[in-house]
Amino acid sequence: MKKHFYLVGILFLLTFSIAFVPYPIDGYEYSGIKRLKRLELIKKGELKDATLIPPGAMKSIADIQLNLLVRDSDSVGMFLEVDEAFQNSINGLFKGLDRNYSISVLDITNEDTLRYAERNPLAGYQPGSVGKLAVLTGLFTQLAAIYPDSFEDRINLLKAKRVMSGQWGLTDEHTVPIYDIETQKLVKRQVIASDVFSLFEWADHMLSVSNNGAASIVWREALLMAAFKDHYPDLTAEEAEAYFKNTPRTELTDLAMEVVNQPLRQLGISHDEWRLGSFFTQGANKYVSDKGGSIGTTRGLMKYLVQLEQGKVVDRNSSLEIKRLMYMTDRRIRYAQSPALKEAAVYFKSGSLYKCDRSKGESCGKYMGNVQNYMNSVAIVEHPDNTCYIVVLMSNVLRKNSATDHMNLASNIDKIIRK
């Protein structure tokens, strides 16, 4: 039965990618995310702007749905059984490419005839900003613990609770959009310690412009939720600061790691398949240490995305909200930049991390590390003709910006699936 879809001596250079402006354009009233009001005015023609919004980015908040609810009782392993013909087609795309590529791809267009293929699915990569999905999951897990019987209360808290950046949001080169609804003026700048946004806006900054400071702040708030539980909604900044000042650093670190990693274990994603071991900003390290390192695999991320579509990431409403926050409604990059995806709704997160050693005398630059050069993408693609599939692509190709290769792979994968 055909489904209907609506739809980062030796110089270390660490950069986490920019995934531009997710969340449905008409979501301002629901979320209170101010920049969405601006996009809504642009779409209506009431505000002029050079921003070109792709056709696939025009979906309403009400149109975004989960695709595997009818198979929510199936184990994730049932989705990851390789289809040999599909596998051969996917293998052919990597001829001539560096061997340091991994991929997992699942065609869910037809719920009765799923097709899955993978390449080096357990190879470990530094996930970069893709790891922010684990932070978001930790946030929704803690919201559910505070309000187990009311998703509306969880959304109201995200919308109403306003928190200051402090040192946690420092420093990150990525800017955040700050829109004044009354003057209709937009300013883009780096986060400063005095910035105050709602939890919803910090979460949006974390995904929409992949702001590292925002990611550390969202993670901080999830940690505070776990520590203060029902008192969190009324928690003051002074109480939070006293908690971080008076709690042993090892205790803070252990709780922080549990908050973002335990939800992944509950989804059957192992420690070696996906984990986070450090915050995204140096400012956070004033309070919390790194522990255990970060790693991602295509199979681990695929397990997550399948269960997101099944409504199993925390619960059905939380899964849907996470998917909305992944929805791209503006300029697309890397994998998502493929012209083949112009008409498609794309739910996306990209991440990179590169590392240079100038002493080697080799060429090295931004996204062209000669020691490490990770570039990763996860994408759920939904075409107007109901073609739908999930892709996790990870690479570590030294001295080369792999963005073009990722984009070309996206086009070719799309061609194979739609053929």
VEXBALUM-514096 format. One record per residue (C-alpha): z, x, y; residue number from 1. Coordinates in steps of 0.02 Angstrom, whole numbers, always signed. Layout:
BEGIN
+--------+--------+--------+-------+
|      w |      u |      v | torgu |
+--------+--------+--------+-------+
|      Z |      X |      Y |   NUM |
...
+--------+--------+--------+-------+
//
This chain:
BEGIN
+--------+--------+--------+-------+
|      w |      u |      v | torgu |
+--------+--------+--------+-------+
|     +0 |     +0 |     +0 |     1 |
|    -51 |    +71 |   +167 |     2 |
|    +91 |    +92 |   +288 |     3 |
|    +82 |    +43 |   +472 |     4 |
|   +157 |   +176 |   +587 |     5 |
|   +207 |   +149 |   +766 |     6 |
|   +214 |   +261 |   +843 |     7 |
|   +639 |  +1674 |  +1019 |     8 |
|   +818 |  +2682 |  +1155 |     9 |
|   +783 |  +2479 |  +1085 |    10 |
|   +749 |  +2331 |  +1195 |    11 |
|   +795 |  +2160 |  +1130 |    12 |
|   +697 |  +2016 |  +1198 |    13 |
|   +754 |  +1845 |  +1142 |    14 |
|   +658 |  +1695 |  +1196 |    15 |
|   +675 |  +1517 |  +1134 |    16 |
|   +520 |  +1412 |  +1154 |    17 |
|   +482 |  +1270 |  +1270 |    18 |
|   +442 |  +1102 |  +1195 |    19 |
|   +396 |   +991 |  +1341 |    20 |
|   +468 |   +821 |  +1385 |    21 |
|   +510 |   +719 |  +1233 |    22 |
|   +582 |   +543 |  +1231 |    23 |
|   +480 |   +388 |  +1266 |    24 |
|   +429 |   +367 |  +1448 |    25 |
|   +503 |   +193 |  +1462 |    26 |
|   +675 |   +250 |  +1401 |    27 |
|   +763 |   +268 |  +1570 |    28 |
|   +857 |   +103 |  +1570 |    29 |
|   +915 |   +133 |  +1391 |    30 |
|   +964 |   +317 |  +1407 |    31 |
|   +995 |   +350 |  +1592 |    32 |
|   +888 |   +508 |  +1581 |    33 |
|   +826 |   +517 |  +1761 |    34 |
|   +667 |   +615 |  +1735 |    35 |
|   +600 |   +474 |  +1627 |    36 |
|   +599 |   +360 |  +1779 |    37 |
|   +479 |   +482 |  +1863 |    38 |
|   +363 |   +485 |  +1713 |    39 |
|   +366 |   +297 |  +1708 |    40 |
|   +311 |   +289 |  +1891 |    41 |
|   +172 |   +414 |  +1856 |    42 |
|   +111 |   +311 |  +1710 |    43 |
|   +110 |   +154 |  +1817 |    44 |
|    +12 |   +242 |  +1954 |    45 |
|   +155 |   +221 |  +2079 |    46 |
|   +184 |   +409 |  +2093 |    47 |
|    +47 |   +538 |  +2101 |    48 |
|    +64 |   +695 |  +1997 |    49 |
|    -54 |   +820 |  +1916 |    50 |
|    +33 |   +799 |  +1749 |    51 |
|    -89 |   +743 |  +1616 |    52 |
|     -1 |   +640 |  +1485 |    53 |
|    -94 |   +640 |  +1317 |    54 |
|   -141 |   +470 |  +1245 |    55 |
|    -26 |   +500 |  +1098 |    56 |
|   +122 |   +515 |  +1215 |    57 |
|   +113 |   +337 |  +1281 |    58 |
|   +215 |   +247 |  +1149 |    59 |
|   +355 |   +134 |  +1202 |    60 |
|   +533 |   +164 |  +1145 |    61 |
|   +517 |     +5 |  +1043 |    62 |
|   +363 |    +70 |   +951 |    63 |
|   +446 |   +221 |   +872 |    64 |
|   +498 |   +185 |   +694 |    65 |
|   +554 |   +278 |   +539 |    66 |
|   +417 |   +296 |   +409 |    67 |
|   +507 |   +309 |   +243 |    68 |
|   +633 |   +169 |   +249 |    69 |
|   +551 |    +82 |   +102 |    70 |
|   +588 |   +239 |     +0 |    71 |
|   +764 |   +269 |    +64 |    72 |
|   +834 |   +264 |   -112 |    73 |
|   +723 |   +407 |   -172 |    74 |
|   +798 |   +582 |   -187 |    75 |
|   +722 |   +713 |    -73 |    76 |
|   +663 |   +808 |   -227 |    77 |
|   +543 |   +666 |   -268 |    78 |
|   +449 |   +703 |   -107 |    79 |
|   +434 |   +890 |   -140 |    80 |
|   +331 |   +886 |   -299 |    81 |
|   +174 |   +989 |   -271 |    82 |
|     +5 |   +902 |   -282 |    83 |
|   -111 |  +1034 |   -354 |    84 |
|   -271 |   +981 |   -267 |    85 |
|   -182 |   +968 |   -101 |    86 |
|    -98 |  +1136 |   -132 |    87 |
|   -266 |  +1220 |   -162 |    88 |
|   -333 |  +1151 |     +1 |    89 |
|   -182 |  +1212 |    +99 |    90 |
|   -188 |  +1383 |    +15 |    91 |
|   -366 |  +1405 |    +77 |    92 |
|   -310 |  +1396 |   +258 |    93 |
|   -213 |  +1558 |   +245 |    94 |
|   -352 |  +1672 |   +187 |    95 |
|   -365 |  +1814 |   +312 |    96 |
|   -199 |  +1774 |   +393 |    97 |
|    -45 |  +1886 |   +385 |    98 |
|    +59 |  +1856 |   +229 |    99 |
|   +214 |  +1825 |   +335 |   100 |
|   +178 |  +1639 |   +348 |   101 |
|   +272 |  +1497 |   +265 |   102 |
|   +230 |  +1314 |   +265 |   103 |
|   +285 |  +1149 |   +192 |   104 |
|   +174 |   +998 |   +222 |   105 |
|   +197 |   +819 |   +162 |   106 |
|    +67 |   +684 |   +181 |   107 |
|   +156 |   +516 |   +189 |   108 |
|     +8 |   +411 |   +244 |   109 |
|    +14 |   +311 |    +84 |   110 |
|   +189 |   +279 |    +22 |   111 |
|   +129 |   +261 |   -157 |   112 |
|    +27 |   +423 |   -163 |   113 |
|   +123 |   +556 |    -70 |   114 |
|    +48 |   +731 |    -66 |   115 |
|   +153 |   +889 |    -45 |   116 |
|   +108 |  +1075 |    -32 |   117 |
|   +207 |  +1230 |    +12 |   118 |
|   +187 |  +1418 |    +35 |   119 |
|   +335 |  +1541 |    +31 |   120 |
|   +452 |  +1392 |    +56 |   121 |
|   +614 |  +1490 |    +30 |   122 |
|   +571 |  +1641 |   +139 |   123 |
|   +703 |  +1655 |   +275 |   124 |
|   +659 |  +1657 |   +460 |   125 |
|   +763 |  +1661 |   +619 |   126 |
|   +741 |  +1479 |   +669 |   127 |
|   +754 |  +1502 |   +857 |   128 |
|   +752 |  +1339 |   +951 |   129 |
|   +710 |  +1238 |   +796 |   130 |
|   +895 |  +1260 |   +760 |   131 |
|   +933 |  +1142 |   +905 |   132 |
|   +896 |   +999 |   +787 |   133 |
|  +1053 |  +1050 |   +691 |   134 |
|  +1152 |  +1043 |   +853 |   135 |
|  +1085 |   +869 |   +889 |   136 |
|  +1131 |   +815 |   +713 |   137 |
|  +1306 |   +883 |   +737 |   138 |
|  +1321 |   +781 |   +896 |   139 |
|  +1270 |   +618 |   +812 |   140 |
|  +1384 |   +655 |   +665 |   141 |
|  +1534 |   +668 |   +781 |   142 |
|  +1482 |   +513 |   +879 |   143 |
|  +1482 |   +417 |   +716 |   144 |
|  +1657 |   +481 |   +677 |   145 |
|  +1722 |   +418 |   +844 |   146 |
|  +1633 |   +250 |   +838 |   147 |
|  +1598 |   +216 |   +653 |   148 |
|  +1565 |    +31 |   +678 |   149 |
|  +1466 |    +28 |   +841 |   150 |
|  +1306 |   +123 |   +876 |   151 |
|  +1301 |    +38 |  +1047 |   152 |
|  +1466 |   +123 |  +1091 |   153 |
|  +1392 |   +290 |  +1038 |   154 |
|  +1243 |   +266 |  +1154 |   155 |
|  +1356 |   +208 |  +1295 |   156 |
|  +1459 |   +367 |  +1277 |   157 |
|  +1302 |   +475 |  +1281 |   158 |
|  +1248 |   +384 |  +1438 |   159 |
|  +1414 |   +376 |  +1529 |   160 |
|  +1504 |   +538 |  +1482 |   161 |
|  +1462 |   +671 |  +1612 |   162 |
|  +1510 |   +852 |  +1583 |   163 |
|  +1494 |  +1012 |  +1682 |   164 |
|  +1401 |  +1165 |  +1621 |   165 |
|  +1530 |  +1299 |  +1661 |   166 |
|  +1497 |  +1469 |  +1582 |   167 |
|  +1427 |  +1388 |  +1424 |   168 |
|  +1260 |  +1349 |  +1507 |   169 |
|  +1231 |  +1527 |  +1568 |   170 |
|  +1110 |  +1612 |  +1560 |   171 |
|   +938 |  +1550 |  +1513 |   172 |
|   +769 |  +1580 |  +1592 |   173 |
|   +710 |  +1403 |  +1551 |   174 |
|   +725 |  +1281 |  +1694 |   175 |
|   +781 |  +1100 |  +1684 |   176 |
|   +703 |   +953 |  +1780 |   177 |
|   +819 |   +876 |  +1910 |   178 |
|   +749 |   +714 |  +1979 |   179 |
|   +818 |   +616 |  +2126 |   180 |
|   +774 |   +434 |  +2098 |   181 |
|   +802 |   +384 |  +2281 |   182 |
|   +696 |   +522 |  +2360 |   183 |
|   +579 |   +536 |  +2210 |   184 |
|   +591 |   +725 |  +2223 |   185 |
|   +588 |   +836 |  +2070 |   186 |
|   +666 |  +1010 |  +2066 |   187 |
|   +651 |  +1129 |  +1919 |   188 |
|   +778 |  +1270 |  +1910 |   189 |
|   +893 |  +1363 |  +1793 |   190 |
|  +1059 |  +1287 |  +1746 |   191 |
|  +1205 |  +1341 |  +1855 |   192 |
|  +1390 |  +1330 |  +1812 |   193 |
|  +1422 |  +1182 |  +1927 |   194 |
|  +1284 |  +1072 |  +1852 |   195 |
|  +1343 |   +903 |  +1788 |   196 |
|  +1236 |   +792 |  +1677 |   197 |
|  +1269 |   +654 |  +1553 |   198 |
|  +1276 |   +697 |  +1369 |   199 |
|  +1109 |   +609 |  +1349 |   200 |
|  +1030 |   +716 |  +1485 |   201 |
|  +1101 |   +877 |  +1413 |   202 |
|  +1030 |   +829 |  +1243 |   203 |
|   +862 |   +792 |  +1325 |   204 |
|   +864 |   +959 |  +1417 |   205 |
|   +901 |  +1042 |  +1249 |   206 |
|   +743 |   +972 |  +1171 |   207 |
|   +626 |   +928 |  +1315 |   208 |
|   +623 |  +1101 |  +1395 |   209 |
|   +715 |  +1188 |  +1253 |   210 |
|   +850 |  +1244 |  +1373 |   211 |
|   +971 |  +1360 |  +1284 |   212 |
|  +1114 |  +1323 |  +1403 |   213 |
|  +1098 |  +1138 |  +1367 |   214 |
|  +1103 |  +1175 |  +1180 |   215 |
|  +1265 |  +1272 |  +1198 |   216 |
|  +1339 |  +1131 |  +1302 |   217 |
|  +1291 |   +996 |  +1176 |   218 |
|  +1363 |  +1103 |  +1037 |   219 |
|  +1522 |  +1126 |  +1140 |   220 |
|  +1541 |   +940 |  +1162 |   221 |
|  +1515 |   +908 |   +976 |   222 |
|  +1651 |  +1037 |   +943 |   223 |
|  +1767 |   +947 |  +1065 |   224 |
|  +1730 |   +781 |   +980 |   225 |
|  +1781 |   +855 |   +813 |   226 |
|  +1941 |   +925 |   +889 |   227 |
|  +1997 |   +776 |   +994 |   228 |
|  +1919 |   +634 |   +895 |   229 |
|  +1961 |   +463 |   +972 |   230 |
|  +2031 |   +545 |  +1130 |   231 |
|  +1864 |   +629 |  +1168 |   232 |
|  +1790 |   +489 |  +1275 |   233 |
|  +1937 |   +509 |  +1397 |   234 |
|  +1947 |   +698 |  +1382 |   235 |
|  +1956 |   +786 |  +1550 |   236 |
|  +1876 |   +952 |  +1594 |   237 |
|  +2051 |  +1025 |  +1619 |   238 |
|  +2105 |   +971 |  +1445 |   239 |
|  +1947 |  +1044 |  +1369 |   240 |
|  +1971 |  +1210 |  +1459 |   241 |
|  +2153 |  +1218 |  +1404 |   242 |
|  +2098 |  +1188 |  +1224 |   243 |
|  +1976 |  +1333 |  +1229 |   244 |
|  +2105 |  +1444 |  +1315 |   245 |
|  +2247 |  +1407 |  +1194 |   246 |
|  +2159 |  +1392 |  +1027 |   247 |
|  +2135 |  +1551 |   +923 |   248 |
|  +1956 |  +1615 |   +933 |   249 |
|  +1936 |  +1618 |   +745 |   250 |
|  +1987 |  +1435 |   +735 |   251 |
|  +1863 |  +1388 |   +870 |   252 |
|  +1725 |  +1485 |   +783 |   253 |
|  +1758 |  +1407 |   +614 |   254 |
|  +1757 |  +1231 |   +685 |   255 |
|  +1600 |  +1263 |   +787 |   256 |
|  +1506 |  +1322 |   +633 |   257 |
|  +1568 |  +1176 |   +529 |   258 |
|  +1512 |  +1050 |   +660 |   259 |
|  +1328 |  +1101 |   +651 |   260 |
|  +1314 |  +1160 |   +472 |   261 |
|  +1415 |  +1037 |   +369 |   262 |
|  +1297 |   +891 |   +410 |   263 |
|  +1155 |   +995 |   +337 |   264 |
|  +1253 |  +1025 |   +176 |   265 |
|  +1284 |   +839 |   +162 |   266 |
|  +1095 |   +818 |   +162 |   267 |
|  +1078 |   +938 |    +15 |   268 |
|  +1014 |  +1081 |   +123 |   269 |
|  +1091 |  +1242 |    +61 |   270 |
|  +1170 |  +1383 |   +162 |   271 |
|  +1018 |  +1493 |   +130 |   272 |
|   +892 |  +1355 |   +171 |   273 |
|   +953 |  +1320 |   +347 |   274 |
|  +1106 |  +1369 |   +447 |   275 |
|  +1161 |  +1415 |   +623 |   276 |
|  +1276 |  +1562 |   +655 |   277 |
|  +1276 |  +1585 |   +844 |   278 |
|  +1269 |  +1487 |  +1006 |   279 |
|  +1114 |  +1494 |  +1114 |   280 |
|  +1188 |  +1577 |  +1270 |   281 |
|  +1296 |  +1728 |  +1310 |   282 |
|  +1411 |  +1617 |  +1412 |   283 |
|  +1468 |  +1528 |  +1255 |   284 |
|  +1520 |  +1693 |  +1177 |   285 |
|  +1664 |  +1701 |  +1300 |   286 |
|  +1746 |  +1569 |  +1190 |   287 |
|  +1663 |  +1572 |  +1019 |   288 |
|  +1604 |  +1714 |   +907 |   289 |
|  +1447 |  +1726 |   +802 |   290 |
|  +1469 |  +1702 |   +616 |   291 |
|  +1356 |  +1713 |   +465 |   292 |
|  +1189 |  +1729 |   +554 |   293 |
|  +1054 |  +1598 |   +576 |   294 |
|   +915 |  +1564 |   +454 |   295 |
|   +783 |  +1434 |   +419 |   296 |
|   +659 |  +1399 |   +281 |   297 |
|   +516 |  +1277 |   +276 |   298 |
|   +589 |  +1189 |   +126 |   299 |
|   +758 |  +1168 |   +211 |   300 |
|   +678 |  +1095 |   +368 |   301 |
|   +566 |   +984 |   +263 |   302 |
|   +717 |   +915 |   +172 |   303 |
|   +789 |   +871 |   +341 |   304 |
|   +634 |   +786 |   +409 |   305 |
|   +606 |   +683 |   +251 |   306 |
|   +783 |   +618 |   +260 |   307 |
|   +764 |   +587 |   +447 |   308 |
|   +618 |   +471 |   +406 |   309 |
|   +723 |   +390 |   +270 |   310 |
|   +860 |   +353 |   +396 |   311 |
|   +984 |   +466 |   +306 |   312 |
|  +1024 |   +590 |   +446 |   313 |
|  +1197 |   +521 |   +488 |   314 |
|  +1132 |   +343 |   +475 |   315 |
|   +977 |   +242 |   +511 |   316 |
|  +1009 |   +217 |   +698 |   317 |
|  +1053 |   +400 |   +724 |   318 |
|   +897 |   +456 |   +631 |   319 |
|   +790 |   +347 |   +743 |   320 |
|   +874 |   +412 |   +901 |   321 |
|   +848 |   +593 |   +848 |   322 |
|   +665 |   +554 |   +815 |   323 |
|   +648 |   +477 |   +989 |   324 |
|   +721 |   +636 |  +1065 |   325 |
|   +588 |   +736 |   +970 |   326 |
|   +444 |   +631 |  +1038 |   327 |
|   +327 |   +731 |  +1150 |   328 |
|   +269 |   +643 |  +1307 |   329 |
|   +192 |   +784 |  +1409 |   330 |
|   +102 |   +950 |  +1392 |   331 |
|   +100 |  +1015 |  +1214 |   332 |
|   +114 |  +1194 |  +1153 |   333 |
|    +77 |  +1298 |   +998 |   334 |
|    +54 |  +1190 |   +845 |   335 |
|    +61 |  +1030 |   +946 |   336 |
|    -75 |  +1091 |  +1065 |   337 |
|   -212 |  +1062 |   +937 |   338 |
|   -350 |   +951 |  +1009 |   339 |
|   -350 |   +859 |   +843 |   340 |
|   -179 |   +788 |   +887 |   341 |
|   -225 |   +723 |  +1060 |   342 |
|   -223 |   +541 |  +1010 |   343 |
|    -75 |   +561 |   +892 |   344 |
|   +108 |   +534 |   +923 |   345 |
|   +193 |   +701 |   +891 |   346 |
|   +379 |   +723 |   +858 |   347 |
|   +401 |   +908 |   +880 |   348 |
|   +514 |  +1059 |   +901 |   349 |
|   +456 |  +1238 |   +917 |   350 |
|   +559 |  +1396 |   +917 |   351 |
|   +531 |  +1581 |   +935 |   352 |
|   +625 |  +1744 |   +941 |   353 |
|   +551 |  +1915 |   +962 |   354 |
|   +622 |  +2091 |   +965 |   355 |
|   +542 |  +2250 |  +1033 |   356 |
|   +570 |  +2433 |  +1003 |   357 |
|   +488 |  +2526 |  +1148 |   358 |
|   +527 |  +2696 |  +1069 |   359 |
|   +390 |  +2667 |   +940 |   360 |
|   +253 |  +2684 |  +1070 |   361 |
|   +175 |  +2523 |  +1007 |   362 |
|   +114 |  +2375 |  +1108 |   363 |
|   +250 |  +2247 |  +1126 |   364 |
|   +278 |  +2101 |  +1242 |   365 |
|   +328 |  +1920 |  +1259 |   366 |
|   +302 |  +1831 |  +1093 |   367 |
|   +227 |  +1995 |  +1028 |   368 |
|   +378 |  +2086 |   +957 |   369 |
|   +352 |  +2241 |   +851 |   370 |
|   +518 |  +2227 |   +758 |   371 |
|   +530 |  +2039 |   +740 |   372 |
|   +412 |  +1906 |   +803 |   373 |
|   +465 |  +1736 |   +740 |   374 |
|   +370 |  +1579 |   +787 |   375 |
|   +414 |  +1414 |   +705 |   376 |
|   +363 |  +1234 |   +723 |   377 |
|   +413 |  +1069 |   +647 |   378 |
|   +307 |   +916 |   +677 |   379 |
|   +292 |   +736 |   +624 |   380 |
|   +116 |   +676 |   +663 |   381 |
|    +67 |   +493 |   +675 |   382 |
|   -114 |   +448 |   +710 |   383 |
|   -174 |   +278 |   +773 |   384 |
|   -267 |   +253 |   +608 |   385 |
|    -97 |   +261 |   +518 |   386 |
|   -123 |   +439 |   +452 |   387 |
|    +51 |   +515 |   +449 |   388 |
|   +118 |   +680 |   +390 |   389 |
|   +259 |   +807 |   +412 |   390 |
|   +234 |   +995 |   +437 |   391 |
|   +354 |  +1143 |   +445 |   392 |
|   +267 |  +1306 |   +490 |   393 |
|   +356 |  +1473 |   +508 |   394 |
|   +286 |  +1646 |   +540 |   395 |
|   +338 |  +1825 |   +579 |   396 |
|   +178 |  +1915 |   +627 |   397 |
|   +215 |  +2074 |   +723 |   398 |
|   +130 |  +2125 |   +886 |   399 |
|    +34 |  +1964 |   +900 |   400 |
|    +62 |  +1800 |   +990 |   401 |
|    +33 |  +1679 |   +847 |   402 |
|    +19 |  +1524 |   +955 |   403 |
|   -171 |  +1513 |   +935 |   404 |
|   -160 |  +1535 |   +747 |   405 |
|    -29 |  +1397 |   +740 |   406 |
|   -141 |  +1283 |   +842 |   407 |
|   -291 |  +1318 |   +732 |   408 |
|   -189 |  +1288 |   +575 |   409 |
|   -136 |  +1121 |   +649 |   410 |
|   -319 |  +1071 |   +671 |   411 |
|   -366 |  +1123 |   +496 |   412 |
|   -216 |  +1040 |   +415 |   413 |
|   -257 |   +881 |   +507 |   414 |
|   -436 |   +891 |   +445 |   415 |
|   -382 |   +912 |   +263 |   416 |
|   -261 |   +767 |   +271 |   417 |
|   -381 |   +648 |   +357 |   418 |
|   -532 |   +691 |   +248 |   419 |
+--------+--------+--------+-------+
//
